[in-house]
Amino acid sequence: MIISNKQIQSVMKVYSEQNNAGKNTKTEKSQPAKGKDQVILSSGVQEFGQVLQRAITISDVRPERVQELSKKIQEGTYKVDSKDIADKMIGRMLVDDLL
């Protein structure tokens, strides 16, 4: 196979054009983007955000339960099962170890 000078020149021209195109792409990427960044949340995420905000504003104190337990303590009828306490303590330790 004989390669002519004209064929070599054609290959060099294509190579040069590709090389210049690559350089232009790099400069375009390095320039800062115009406009503002924008975040669009799905409806599911928006709903979750609303539920989370409501959960944050809800008080952890349940007045009815506090009143009920206070009454039992004053009457001396409040009994705590030691097994339940131990189960909760062990469960909490296991969860803390996993995290």
VOBA-1610 file (N, C-alpha, C; in pm, whole numbers, padded with zeros to 5 digits, always signed):
BEGIN
Met+00085-00117+00000Met+00000+00000+00000Met+00090+00124+00000Ile+00059+00213-00086Ile+00137+00335-00096Ile+00051+00450-00044Ile+00104+00527+00050Ile+00034+00642+00107Ile+00092+00767+00043Ser+00003+00842-00017Ser+00049+00962-00086Ser+00063+01079+00011Asn+00134+01177-00029Asn+00153+01298+00049Asn+00018+01367+00072Lys-00071+01362-00026Lys-00203+01422-00016Lys-00285+01354+00094Gln-00276+01222+00103Gln-00348+01148+00207Gln-00294+01184+00345Ile-00163+01198+00355Ile-00102+01236+00483Ile-00151+01374+00524Gln-00157+01466+00429Gln-00204+01601+00457Gln-00350+01601+00503Ser-00431+01515+00442Ser-00573+01504+00481Ser-00585+01453+00625Val-00506+01352+00658Val-00508+01296+00794Val-00462+01402+00894Met-00356+01476+00860Met-00304+01579+00949Met-00407+01690+00969Lys-00481+01722+00864Lys-00584+01826+00873Lys-00696+01782+00968Val-00742+01657+00954Val-00847+01604+01042Val-00797+01601+01186Tyr-00676+01554+01206Tyr-00617+01549+01340Tyr-00610+01689+01401Ser-00567+01787+01322Ser-00557+01924+01370Ser-00694+01979+01408Glu-00795+01952+01327Glu-00930+02001+01356Glu-00985+01938+01484Gln-00960+01810+01502Gln-01006+01741+01623Gln-00934+01796+01746Asn-00806+01820+01732Asn-00727+01872+01843Asn-00775+02011+01882Asn-00804+02095+01783Asn-00855+02230+01813Asn-00994+02224+01874Ala-01076+02132+01829Ala-01211+02117+01885Ala-01202+02078+02031Gly-01110+01991+02066Gly-01090+01950+02205Gly-01046+02066+02292Lys-00962+02154+02238Lys-00918+02271+02314Lys-01032+02366+02339Asn-01118+02386+02241Asn-01233+02475+02257Asn-01329+02421+02362Thr-01346+02290+02366Thr-01434+02229+02464Thr-01380+02252+02604Lys-01251+02241+02621Lys-01191+02261+02753Lys-01211+02404+02801Thr-01194+02503+02715Thr-01212+02641+02757Thr-01357+02671+02789Glu-01448+02609+02716Glu-01590+02630+02745Glu-01624+02573+02882Lys-01568+02460+02916Lys-01597+02398+03045Lys-01538+02478+03160Ser-01425+02544+03138Ser-01361+02616+03246Ser-01428+02750+03274Gln-01508+02800+03182Gln-01577+02926+03204Gln-01693+02904+03299Pro-01718+03001+03388Pro-01829+02983+03483Pro-01963+02980+03411Ala-02054+02903+03465Ala-02188+02892+03406Ala-02265+03021+03429Lys-02344+03056+03331Lys-02424+03176+03342Lys-02562+03139+03394Gly-02619+03227+03471Gly-02751+03201+03526Gly-02740+03157+03671Lys-02853+03123+03728Lys-02857+03082+03868Lys-02879+02933+03878Asp-02825+02874+03986Asp-02849+02733+04013Asp-02993+02717+04059Gln-03050+02602+04030Gln-03188+02580+04065Gln-03205+02437+04112Val-03281+02418+04217Val-03312+02285+04269Val-03462+02265+04258Ile-03500+02155+04198Ile-03642+02123+04184Ile-03667+01992+04259Leu-03752+01999+04358Leu-03782+01883+04441Leu-03910+01815+04392Ser-03911+01683+04399Ser-04030+01609+04360Ser-04141+01634+04462Ser-04262+01603+04425Ser-04375+01625+04515Ser-04363+01539+04640Gly-04307+01420+04625Gly-04287+01333+04742Gly-04192+01393+04843Val-04084+01452+04794Val-03986+01515+04883Val-04047+01639+04948Gln-04124+01714+04873Gln-04189+01832+04929Gln-04286+01792+05039Glu-04362+01686+05016Glu-04457+01638+05117Glu-04382+01590+05241Phe-04271+01519+05221Phe-04191+01473+05333Phe-04140+01592+05415Gly-04098+01698+05348Gly-04051+01818+05417Gly-04160+01879+05503Gln-04282+01882+05452Gln-04394+01936+05529Gln-04423+01850+05651Val-04421+01719+05633Val-04446+01628+05746Val-04335+01643+05850Leu-04212+01654+05805Leu-04099+01671+05896Leu-04113+01799+05976Gln-04152+01908+05912Gln-04171+02035+05983Gln-04281+02023+06088Arg-04388+01954+06055Arg-04496+01934+06153Arg-04448+01850+06269Ala-04369+01747+06241Ala-04319+01660+06347Ala-04225+01736+06440Ile-04148+01828+06384Ile-04056+01906+06467Ile-04132+01998+06561Thr-04244+02052+06516Thr-04319+02147+06598Thr-04408+02077+06702Ile-04431+01949+06686Ile-04515+01876+06782Ile-04437+01856+06911Ser-04501+01882+07021Ser-04438+01866+07152Ser-04426+01718+07186Asp-04316+01683+07252Asp-04296+01546+07297Asp-04377+01516+07424Val-04426+01618+07489Val-04498+01601+07615Val-04646+01580+07584Arg-04699+01471+07641Arg-04842+01443+07627Arg-04907+01471+07763Pro-04973+01585+07777Pro-05027+01625+07907Pro-05119+01521+07971Glu-05201+01454+07889Glu-05293+01354+07946Glu-05215+01240+08011Arg-05110+01196+07943Arg-05029+01084+07994Arg-04954+01126+08121Val-04901+01247+08122Val-04830+01298+08239Val-04924+01304+08358Gln-05044+01354+08335Gln-05143+01365+08443Gln-05180+01226+08496Glu-05200+01132+08405Glu-05235+00995+08444Glu-05125+00931+08529Leu-05000+00944+08485Leu-04889+00886+08559Leu-04866+00956+08693Ser-04882+01086+08695Ser-04867+01162+08821Ser-04969+01115+08923Lys-05091+01094+08878Lys-05197+01048+08968Lys-05164+00909+09024Lys-05116+00819+08938Lys-05079+00684+08983Lys-04964+00688+09082Ile-04866+00775+09059Ile-04753+00786+09150Ile-04800+00837+09285Gln-04886+00940+09287Gln-04937+00996+09412Gln-05019+00894+09489Glu-05094+00811+09419Glu-05177+00710+09484Glu-05097+00588+09524Gly-04973+00576+09471Gly-04891+00461+09502Gly-04927+00337+09420Thr-05000+00357+09311Thr-05041+00243+09227Thr-04956+00229+09101Tyr-04858+00315+09087Tyr-04772+00309+08967Tyr-04669+00199+08987Lys-04675+00098+08903Lys-04583-00015+08910Lys-04504-00024+08779Val-04374-00048+08795Val-04287-00061+08678Val-04233-00203+08677Asp-04244-00269+08564Asp-04193-00404+08549Asp-04043-00396+08519Ser-03961-00453+08607Ser-03816-00445+08590Ser-03771-00514+08462Lys-03842-00617+08419Lys-03808-00685+08294Lys-03825-00590+08175Asp-03932-00510+08176Asp-03954-00413+08068Asp-03842-00310+08064Ile-03798-00264+08181Ile-03689-00167+08187Ile-03561-00228+08132Ala-03531-00350+08174Ala-03410-00418+08127Ala-03415-00439+07975Asp-03529-00481+07924Asp-03544-00501+07780Asp-03518-00371+07702Lys-03573-00261+07752Lys-03554-00133+07684Lys-03408-00088+07691Met-03344-00110+07805Met-03204-00070+07819Met-03114-00149+07724Ile-03137-00279+07718Ile-03057-00364+07629Ile-03085-00330+07484Gly-03211-00310+07450Gly-03247-00271+07313Gly-03180-00140+07273Arg-03178-00044+07366Arg-03115+00085+07337Arg-02965+00069+07316Met-02902-00016+07398Met-02758-00040+07384Met-02726-00101+07248Leu-02809-00195+07206Leu-02787-00261+07076Leu-02802-00161+06962Val-02901-00077+06969Val-02922+00024+06866Val-02804+00121+06863Asp-02759+00164+06980Asp-02645+00257+06986Asp-02519+00193+06928Asp-02500+00063+06950Asp-02383-00005+06895Asp-02389-00014+06743Leu-02511-00027+06688Leu-02525-00034+06543Leu-02496+00100+06477Leu-02528+00207+06545Leu-02506+00340+06488Leu-02365+00378+06515
//
